[in-house]
Amino acid sequence: MDVEVVEDQLVRLRERGLVTLDDGVFGGWSLTLSGRDWAEAAVRGEVREADASELVNTAYQEFLPLNGVVMAICHDWQMRNLGGRPVVNDHEDHRYDDAVLARLSSADQAAQAICERLAHRLARFAVYGRRLTYAARKAHDGDLQFVTDDLESYHSVWFQLHEDLLVTCGISRDEERARET
């Protein structure tokens, strides 16, 4: 969408009390509590209209174990074990980094399959597959920040996909944590 169209929509949503704008360094547009309720109701309607409840729940169940894999990859990208001690990965050992990136590629294949299946009924999930591919490609091409250290990094997009799945399934982070224990 054109930036002007998006900004116009955001201004209208702000007038309705559904979003707010933070002009700070890490600011941007965000949902208000009313906006979150409104968005969650819209998502429930979208899932109902697409008859996608079973699809979304299955995708979420496939996502959960993959989430642990991706989090381990991101951890290993940032930290290494040297001499029995965790140290910050300085990315000087290219074999180590290449091995982590190979694991990321493998995890990405599974992530792409999840996004693709979801996108067949809920088109908005297609963007995650494209963004994850972009981040993985940038990292493989040597732009190391695209694993964990950029707003468009694999980790950041993964987090957004996770959050979208939670909202789409109607599960809060607290509920997810409770299910894990």
C-alpha positions in Angstrom: 0.0 0.0 0.0 1.1 3.6 -0.6 2.5 5.3 2.5 -0.1 8.0 2.2 -3.0 5.5 2.2 -1.6 3.7 5.3 -1.0 7.0 7.1 -4.6 8.1 6.3 -5.9 4.9 7.7 -3.8 5.2 10.8 -5.0 8.7 11.5 -8.6 7.5 11.2 -7.9 4.7 13.6 -6.3 7.1 16.0 -9.4 9.3 15.8 -11.5 6.2 16.9 -9.1 5.6 19.8 -7.8 2.3 18.3 -4.2 3.3 17.8 -1.7 5.7 19.2 1.5 7.2 17.8 4.7 7.4 19.8 7.2 9.8 18.3 10.1 8.5 20.4 13.3 6.9 19.1 11.7 3.4 19.2 8.2 4.8 18.7 5.7 4.2 16.0 2.1 3.2 15.8 0.6 0.8 18.2 -2.8 -0.5 19.2 -4.5 0.8 22.3 -6.4 -1.6 24.5 -9.6 -0.8 22.6 -7.7 -1.3 19.4 -6.4 -4.7 20.5 -10.0 -5.8 21.3 -11.2 -4.5 18.0 -8.3 -6.2 16.1 -8.8 -9.5 17.9 -12.5 -9.4 17.0 -11.6 -8.7 13.4 -9.2 -11.6 13.3 -11.8 -14.0 14.8 -14.2 -12.9 12.1 -11.6 -13.4 9.4 -10.8 -16.9 10.6 -14.5 -17.8 10.9 -15.2 -16.4 7.4 -12.3 -18.3 5.9 -13.3 -21.5 7.8 -9.7 -21.6 8.9 -9.9 -22.4 12.6 -8.5 -26.0 12.3 -5.8 -24.8 9.8 -4.6 -22.1 12.2 -4.6 -24.4 15.2 -2.7 -27.0 13.3 -0.2 -24.4 12.1 0.3 -23.2 15.6 1.0 -26.7 16.9 3.6 -27.1 14.1 5.0 -23.7 14.9 5.6 -24.4 18.6 8.5 -27.0 18.3 10.0 -25.0 15.5 9.9 -21.9 17.7 12.3 -23.6 20.1 14.6 -24.5 17.2 14.6 -20.9 15.9 15.2 -19.5 19.4 18.2 -21.9 19.9 19.6 -20.8 16.5 19.2 -17.1 17.4 20.9 -17.8 20.8 23.7 -19.7 19.1 24.1 -16.8 16.7 24.6 -14.4 19.5 26.5 -16.6 22.0 29.1 -19.4 21.7 30.5 -21.8 24.1 34.3 -21.5 24.3 36.3 -23.5 26.9 33.0 -24.4 28.7 32.0 -20.7 29.1 29.4 -18.8 27.1 30.9 -15.8 25.3 29.5 -13.3 22.8 29.8 -14.6 19.2 32.3 -12.2 17.5 31.5 -13.8 14.1 35.2 -14.4 13.4 34.8 -18.2 13.2 33.1 -18.5 9.8 32.7 -22.2 10.0 30.7 -21.8 13.2 28.5 -19.0 11.7 28.0 -21.1 8.5 26.8 -24.0 10.6 24.3 -21.8 12.4 23.1 -20.3 9.1 22.7 -23.9 7.7 20.5 -24.6 10.7 18.5 -21.4 10.0 18.0 -22.5 6.4 16.7 -25.9 7.5 14.3 -24.2 10.0 13.2 -21.7 7.4 12.1 -24.5 5.1 9.7 -25.7 7.8 8.6 -22.1 8.5 7.9 -21.5 4.8 5.7 -24.5 4.6 3.6 -23.3 7.6 3.3 -19.8 6.1 2.4 -21.1 2.7 -0.4 -23.3 4.1 -1.8 -20.5 6.2 -1.6 -18.0 3.2 -3.9 -20.2 1.2 -6.8 -19.2 3.4 -5.5 -16.2 5.2 -3.5 -14.2 2.7 -1.9 -11.9 5.3 0.4 -14.8 6.4 2.1 -14.8 3.0 4.1 -11.7 4.0 5.8 -13.6 6.8 7.2 -16.1 4.3 8.6 -13.4 2.1 10.1 -11.4 5.0 11.7 -14.5 6.5 13.2 -15.4 3.1 14.5 -11.9 2.7 16.1 -11.9 6.2 17.7 -15.4 5.7 19.0 -14.4 2.2 20.5 -11.2 3.6 22.2 -13.1 6.4 23.6 -15.7 4.0 24.9 -12.9 1.8 26.9 -11.6 4.7 24.6 -9.0 6.2 24.9 -10.6 9.7 22.5 -8.2 11.4 19.6 -9.9 9.6 19.8 -13.0 11.9 19.0 -11.2 15.1 20.0 -7.5 15.2 17.7 -5.6 12.8 14.0 -4.7 12.9 13.7 -6.8 9.7 15.9 -9.6 11.1 14.8 -13.2 11.0 14.3 -13.1 14.8 12.1 -9.9 14.6 9.9 -11.3 11.8 9.7 -14.6 13.6 8.5 -12.8 16.8 5.9 -11.0 14.7 4.7 -14.3 13.1 4.5 -15.9 16.6 2.5 -13.0 17.9 0.1 -13.1 14.9 -0.4 -16.8 15.4 -1.2 -16.3 19.1 -3.8 -13.6 18.2 -5.2 -15.6 15.4 -5.6 -18.6 17.7 -7.0 -16.5 20.5 -4.1 -17.4 22.9 -2.4 -14.9 25.2 1.3 -15.2 26.0 0.4 -16.1 29.6 -1.8 -18.9 28.4 0.9 -20.1 26.1 3.4 -20.1 29.0 0.9 -22.0 31.2 0.5 -24.6 28.5 4.2 -25.1 28.3 4.6 -25.9 32.0 
